[in-house]
């Protein structure tokens, strides 16, 4: 366990006091034990969970498989706990199952594809074996799945939700007693136009949810990037150079957003934006219609623009103002700001010196310089994502969300 110093405002003393944050490092075995205990409260009857011993063996094998290289590239793959084939939508069974060793998992890894295909593992004869390739569909309940996000980085999904992350010793849990700060709620509260139109049940404005989804796509692309957000009624932001201003087509995201929620009752709009539909009376599931597909394509377009140097600039009406947006150098207010951990109640005082590189400082500086509300979402190439917001209450940074874990 490593101690890291920070400063926090003391309300009773009226000054900053030094606090100690703890970086909690654990082995894959410790991670497995914590995941096993964590999933007990989240267990669903139709979705089996391996016993702690089997889970430990599977996590350890997957962890070491993540360190392998195949054809000069790191493997990225999924392993699903699937004891039988009867609940699977599509299975390619291996006639003679192979031991679920790190080497065998790494060999099978290229056959998996993101969230669509996994290596199916079960217990057989007192040991774990890889017995099939499992194709996931919307009609079959998603099994417990270990996703390899990078070398030494594992994410545990259960019942379709990310529940645990192991990132080179760091252990993160979400669900049950473990809460995570919602970036969509932070974005909603940052802008008066969004907070006035938030969904009562969720506390989230739909446009904030769209921006959050664009940032998730940036993270998926793996190149890093930044999204700057400004109030729609402001003519131009302060302290930036827009290398590629947008004219025609700047409202494509806004138009498709309006089309996808048209005639949808308020309580169902967020699910529709996410591409979800309830199961029909005949048991079928319609995943996406034409409006949802067009909307997803607009999100993809904006997300890919972040691959161009600097940032994408959006306003609160989801109009694309420009891309290749450079935050100009110059005098920057040396203003301290609150830095919140998304996985805990810790919030301490930081300044720009806390960041490495240029992208995070640029996002924070953008927010500092604006006369009104502002936000910046910063995605790193290493998979982390942070949020900076400026409100009437001041500047706050939330992050980082490690490998996008809890970014919802």
N, C-alpha and C positions, 0 to 999 in steps of 0.2 A: 504494500500500500504506500503510495507516494503522497506527500503533503505539498500543496501548492498555496502560496500566500495570495491574499486579495484584501481589498478594503470594503467595508460595508458601513452605511450610515447608521449611527446609533441615535435613535429618537430620544432616548433619555439623556444622553451625554451631549447631543448637539454637535457631534463631530464624527469623522470617519474612524472606524475601528478596524483593526486587522483581524481577519478571520482565516481559518484554515479549511481548505477544501480537500477532500480525500479522493484520490483516484484509486478505485477498487479494482485490483487486478486479480484474476483467478485463472486456474487451469481449465482445459476442456472438461475434465472430470468434475470440477466444481460447478462449471456452467451447466453440465447435464443434471447434477443434483438439484440446482436451483430451478431449472426448467421443469423437472419432474414435479417438484413441490408446487410450482407456479401453475401448472396445467391442471392440477387436481380440482381447483375451484372453477376451472373453465371447461371441464370435460363434458362432452355430449355423447349420449348413449350410442349413436350410430357411427361415431368416429373414434376408433380404437386408439389408445395411447400405449406405447410399449412400457413395460415395467422399467424401474430406474436402472437396473443392470443392463438391460438391452438398449435403453436410450443412451446410457453412458458409452457402451461399445459402439453404437452407431454414430454418435457425435464425434467420438475420438477418431474413428475410421474416416469420417467425412472431413474432419479437420486436417488430418495428414494428407488425404487425397487432394485437398485444396492447394497444397504446397508443390504438387507435381507439375511438370510441364509436359505437354504433348505437342510435338512438332513445333517447338520453340515458342509456344504460347501457354500462358496460364490457363488452367481449366476453369470453367464456370458451369455449374451443373446443379441439378436438383436430385434429392433422394427422398422418396416418399415411403412412409410406413404403411404398407398395404398387405395385410395378412392373407387376403383371398381376392379372387377375381370377380366375385358376384356383384359387387357394387361398382365395378370399374366400367367406364364407357367404352374404352378401347385398350386392349392389352396385347402386346407382342411378347409371348411367354418364351423363356429360355428352357429348352427341353431338360438340360442338366444345369440347374442353378449353380452359380459360382459363389464362393465365400465372399462376403462383403468386406473385403480388405481394402486398404487405401489404394493399392495398385490396381485391383480389379475395378473399383469405382472410377478411378481416373481413366482407365481404358474405355469404360462404357460412357464416360461423360460426354463425348462429342455427339452422342445420339440424343441427348436431351436438348430442349429448346426453351429457354427462358421459363415462363410460367406454364407453358403448354405441355411439356413432356418431362417425366421424372423416371429415375431408376427405382423400381419397386423392390422393397426389401421386407423380409419377414423372418421370423424365427423358425428354424427347421433342424431337427435332430440336435438340439442343444446349442446351435450356433446361428448366426445371422447369415442369410444368403440373399444375393441379388437374383431375383427370379423372373423379372419381366421389365419391359419398358411400358410405362403407363402414360396414356394420353388423357389429359384433364379436359373436361367439357363443362358447360354451364349447367347441365342436367345432373351431373354426379356430384355428391358432396365432396369437397376437397379434403384429402387426408392430411395428417400431420406430415409436413414437408420441411426438409432442411435445404435451404438454398445457399449455395456458395456464391458470395458476392465478390470475393477476391481472395488472395492468398491469406489464409488464417482468419477469414471473415465469414461467419455463418449467421444466417437468420432462420429462426424457427417460425413457420406459419402453422396455425391451427384453426380449423373451421373458417378458412378464407381470410384470416386476419394475421398480421405480423405480431407475434407475441414475445419474441426474445431475440436478442442480438449478441453475438460474441465477436468482438473486433480486437484481435491480437491482445487478449487479456482483459479488455473492458467488457463488463457484463451489463446489459440493459434489459429490462423487462417492462412489458406494457399489458394492461388489463388487470381486472380484479383490484387488488390494493395498490397497483402501480399505475399512476396516472401520467399523462404526457400533456404538455402545453400545446394547444391547438393553434397552428399558424393561421388557419382560416379565421379563427376568432380574433387573433391579434390584428390581422389585416382589417377585419370588419370594424373593430373599435378604433382603428387608426384614422379613418376617414368619416366625416360627418355624414356624407351622402350614403355610405354603406351602413353605418350603425343605425341610421334612421329607417333602413329597409331590411333589417336582419330578419331571418326566419325565427319566429318566437320559440319554436321547439328546439332549435339548435344554436341560436345566437350567432348565426353565420349569414352574411349576405351572399347571394348566389354569385355575384361578380367576384367577390373575394375568393370563393371556392374555385372559380375559373382560373384566376391568377395562380392560386396554389397548385392547380393541376398542371398548368403550363410549366411551373418550376419543377414538378415531378418529372415531366418529360425531358426537361433539360438534364436532369440528373441521370435519367435512363440513357441519354445519348453519350454520356461519359466525357464530354469535352469541357465541362464547366461553362459558366456563363452568369449573366446578371440581368435582372429585370428591375427597372425603376418605375415607380407608380406615382402619379401626381393627380391632383383634383382636376376634373374635366373642365371646370370654369376658369382655370388659370391658363393664360395665353401661352406662356413658355416657362420652363423651369430656369432656375438661377444656376450659373456656374457650370454649364455643360456646352459642348459642341456636338451638334447632331450631324454626323457625316452623311447619313442617308435619310433625309426627311421623307415622309410618306404622304402622298397626296391621294390619288385614286387608289382604292383598295384598303385604305386605312381603317375603314369601318367594317371590313369583312367579318372579323371576329364578333363585333357587336351585333351585326345583322343575323349571323347564324346562331348566336346566343339567344336573341329574341325569338327566332324561329323555333328553336328546340323546346322552349318553355311555353310557347303560345298555346292557349286553351288547356293548360295543365293546372290543376288546382294547387295552391301554394304548398300544401303538405307533401306533395309528390314531386315537386320540381327538382329538389336536390338529387333524389334517386335517378331521375331522368337524365340529369346532367352527367351523372356517373355511369350511365348506360345500363341501369338496372330496371327490370320490370318484374312485377309479381308473377308467379306461376299461373298460367291460365287454367280454366276449369277442366280442360282436357289433359292437363299435366305438362303441356309444352311451355317453353320459355322463349320469348322473343327477345333477343339480345340487343339489337340496335336496328333502328329504321333509318330512312334516308336522311332525315334531319339530324339525327345523332351522328351519323357517319360524316356528314358535311361539317358539323360542329367539331368533331374530333380532328378532321383534316385541317381546319383553321387553327386549332390548338397546336397541331404538329408544325404548321408553317411558322407560327410565332416562336415556338420553341427552337426550331432550327436556325432562326435568325440570330439567336444568342451565340451561335458558333462563330459569328463574325466578331472581330475584335471589339472590345468595349461592351456596351449594354443595349438592351431593347427598352424603349420608353413607351409605356401605356398610360392612359388616363382612367379615371374611375368609371367611365362609360364604356370601357374596353376598346377604345379607339387606339390604334397603333399610330403613335406620333412620329416614330423614327427608330432606326437601329444604327449600330456602330456609334452609339452615343458615348462620348468621352467626357468624363468628369475632369474639369480643368484643374491644373495645379494652381496654387496661389495661397493667399493667406487663409488659413483654416482656423476657425475658433477652437481653442484648446479646451473644449468642454468635456468634462467627465460624463459618463453615461452609465445607466444601469445595464448590467449584463446578466441575463437570466439563464439558468440551466433548464432546458426543456423537460428533463426527466426528474427534477426534484424541486424543492421549494427554495433552493439557493439562488440568491440574487445579490451580486456584489458590484462594486463600482470599478469601472475600467476606463482606459483612454485608448487612443489610437495605437499606442505603442504595443498593445497586447496582440495585435495582428501581425502575421507574417505575410509577405507577398504584397500585391497591390490591389487585388480585387475587393477584399473586405474593407480596407480603408476607404477606397473610392465610394463604395456603397454607403458607408457611414457618413462620409464627407458630403455626399449628395443630400442626404437627409438633413444634416446640420445646416446647410446653406439655404434651404428652402424657407420662405417666409410663412408658409402654411404647412398643412399635413404633407407627409411624404413617406414613402416606403421603398426599401431596396431588398430584393431577395438575391442572395449570393450563393451559387452552387460551385463547389470546388471539383477539380478533376479527380480528387481522391474519393469523391462520393459524399462528402459532407455538405450540409446546406444550412444557411443562417438567414435570419430575418432582422432587418433594422427598420424601425418605425419612428417617426417624429409626430407627436401630438401636442396639444396645448399643455400637456403635463411634462413634456420634455422628450428626450431621446432615449430609446431603449433598444438593446440588441438581445435577441433570443436565439440561442444556438450554442454549439452546432448540433443539428440533428444528424447523428452519425449514420452515414450511408442511407440517409433518408428515413431512418427508422423513427416511426411516430409522426411522420410528415403527413397529417391527415386533417 
